[in-house]
Amino acid sequence: MDKLVAKEITNAQAAELLGLSVRQIKRIKKEMQNSGIQAFGHGNAGRKPKHALDQSTVEQIIELAQTDLKGANCTHMAELMAEHFGISVSPRTVQRVFERAGITIASRRAPRQRRMRERKPQLGILVQCDASPHDWLEGRGPNMALHGLQGPL
């Protein structure tokens, strides 16, 4: 862009070098002459997003989490705040507020690990048994269970 402003290359050459259209190059060149290097930055840089929570709402969420809604998880807390306090935020927003404030939240317990049975000392010692209840007599008698065994006998 410096070469373009110094008229060392044309708009078409700059467009080809940067992979932009000639129209974009003209727009950037004009803006660069008006505002300098800041023409390359995003126009909203440094501004607070329009949909960001205001600080009073953040403080209210933190206060509720430490008093009235203590012990609730993020989803339950978001539902209760919408229902009772008129604060409508998503569970993920509640989680982000807590992360930024350094507050630990109630989380789900990890599922209990299943204990593995101890291995048998020799191959083939384990006998497995299964029973499948079914109407084996096709209505001519009670339901019965067929037992099956697998392994050395």
C-alpha positions in Angstrom: 0.0 0.0 0.0 3.0 2.3 0.6 4.1 1.7 -3.0 0.6 2.5 -4.2 0.4 5.7 -2.2 3.9 6.7 -3.5 2.6 5.9 -7.1 5.2 3.3 -7.7 2.6 0.7 -8.7 -1.0 1.0 -10.1 -4.2 0.0 -8.5 -4.5 -3.1 -10.7 -1.0 -4.2 -9.7 -1.7 -3.7 -6.0 -5.0 -5.6 -6.4 -3.2 -8.5 -8.0 -0.4 -8.5 -5.3 -2.9 -8.4 -2.4 -5.5 -10.7 -4.0 -8.2 -8.0 -3.8 -10.4 -6.2 -6.4 -9.4 -2.8 -7.8 -12.5 -1.4 -6.1 -11.3 -2.6 -2.7 -7.8 -1.2 -3.3 -9.3 2.2 -4.2 -11.4 2.2 -1.0 -8.5 1.1 1.2 -6.2 3.7 -0.4 -8.7 6.5 0.2 -9.2 5.5 3.8 -5.5 5.1 4.4 -4.9 8.7 3.1 -7.6 9.9 5.6 -6.8 7.9 8.7 -3.4 6.4 8.2 -2.5 2.9 9.2 -5.7 2.5 11.2 -7.5 1.9 8.0 -6.4 -1.7 8.1 -7.8 -2.3 11.6 -11.4 -3.3 12.2 -13.8 -0.4 12.8 -15.2 -1.8 16.0 -11.8 -2.6 17.6 -11.6 -1.5 21.2 -15.4 -1.0 21.5 -17.7 -3.0 23.8 -20.0 -5.4 21.9 -23.6 -4.3 21.6 -24.9 -7.5 23.0 -22.4 -7.6 26.0 -23.8 -7.8 29.5 -23.6 -4.6 31.5 -21.6 -4.7 34.7 -24.6 -4.4 37.0 -26.2 -7.6 35.6 -22.9 -9.4 36.0 -22.6 -8.3 39.6 -26.2 -9.3 40.2 -25.6 -12.8 38.7 -22.5 -13.2 40.9 -24.4 -12.1 44.0 -27.3 -14.5 43.4 -24.9 -17.3 42.8 -23.3 -16.7 46.2 -26.6 -16.2 48.1 -30.1 -17.3 46.9 -29.0 -19.7 44.2 -25.9 -21.2 45.9 -25.4 -24.9 44.9 -27.3 -24.7 41.6 -25.6 -25.6 38.4 -25.5 -23.1 35.5 -28.5 -24.5 33.7 -30.7 -24.5 36.7 -29.4 -21.1 37.8 -30.2 -19.6 34.4 -33.8 -21.0 34.6 -34.3 -19.7 38.2 -32.9 -16.2 37.3 -35.3 -15.9 34.4 -38.3 -17.2 36.4 -37.8 -15.3 39.7 -35.4 -12.4 39.1 -36.1 -11.3 35.5 -32.6 -11.9 34.3 -32.7 -13.8 31.0 -29.3 -15.2 30.1 -28.2 -18.6 28.7 -26.5 -21.2 30.9 -23.3 -20.7 28.9 -23.4 -17.0 29.7 -23.7 -17.8 33.4 -20.7 -20.1 33.1 -18.6 -17.4 31.4 -19.5 -14.9 34.1 -18.3 -17.4 36.8 -15.1 -18.2 34.9 -14.2 -14.5 34.6 -15.0 -14.0 38.3 -13.0 -17.0 39.4 -16.0 -18.7 41.0 -16.1 -22.5 40.9 -19.5 -23.9 40.1 -21.4 -27.1 41.0 -20.5 -29.6 38.4 -21.8 -33.1 37.6 -20.1 -35.9 39.3 -18.1 -38.2 37.1 -19.8 -41.5 36.5 -18.5 -44.2 38.8 -16.0 -46.5 37.2 -17.0 -50.1 36.9 -14.7 -52.5 38.7 -13.1 -55.1 36.5 -13.1 -58.6 37.8 -9.8 -60.1 38.6 -8.3 -62.3 35.9 -8.3 -66.0 36.4 -4.8 -67.5 37.0 -5.1 -69.9 34.0 -6.7 -69.7 30.6 -10.0 -71.6 30.5 -10.9 -71.6 34.2 -13.8 -69.1 33.8 -17.2 -70.6 33.1 -19.9 -68.3 31.8 -23.5 -69.0 32.3 -26.6 -67.4 30.7 -30.3 -68.0 30.9 -32.8 -66.7 28.4 -36.5 -66.8 29.6 -38.9 -67.5 26.7 -42.2 -69.2 25.9 -40.3 -72.4 24.8 -43.5 -74.5 24.9 -45.5 -72.1 22.7 -48.3 -71.5 25.1 -48.7 -75.2 26.2 -47.0 -74.5 29.6 -45.3 -71.9 31.7 -42.4 -69.7 30.5 -39.2 -71.5 31.0 -35.5 -70.4 30.9 -33.0 -72.2 28.8 -29.6 -72.2 30.5 -26.4 -72.2 28.5 -22.8 -72.7 29.8 -19.6 -71.8 28.0 -16.2 -72.8 29.1 -14.4 -76.0 30.2 -16.5 -78.5 32.2 
